[in-house]
Amino acid sequence: MVARMIVDPPGEGGGRQVHADGALLGTAYSLHDLSVFLERAGLEGMDELDVAMSPLVEWHGGGPEVWPATD
């Protein structure tokens, strides 16, 4: 079973850190990045819409529509 993913608020560097079971999985810059993290954690076949609506993802500092602009 995949642990709940915590998506932190957007940081100054343009991404959102993602944690599961207290471990940092990486920094996401899009819903696609989150779908890759979930796939690596064992949930295959989830697209961006699935990730945005998943009860496994806990959003802090804004939901799935909040991604900082990058240059």
BELWOQUI-V788576 format. One line per field, one symbol per residue. ss: DSSP state (h for helix, s for strand, l for the rest). burial: I if it has 9 or more other C-alpha atoms within 8 Angstrom, else O. A space follows every 10 residues. Layout:
# BELWOQUI-V788576
ss->???
burial->???
This chain:
# BELWOQUI-V788576
ss->llllssslll lllllsssss llssssssll hhhhhhhhhh lllllllhhh hhhlllsssl llllllllll l
burial->OOOIIIIIII OOOIIIIIII OOOOIOOIIO IOIIIOIIIO OOIOOIOIOO IIOOOOIIII OOOOOOIOOO O
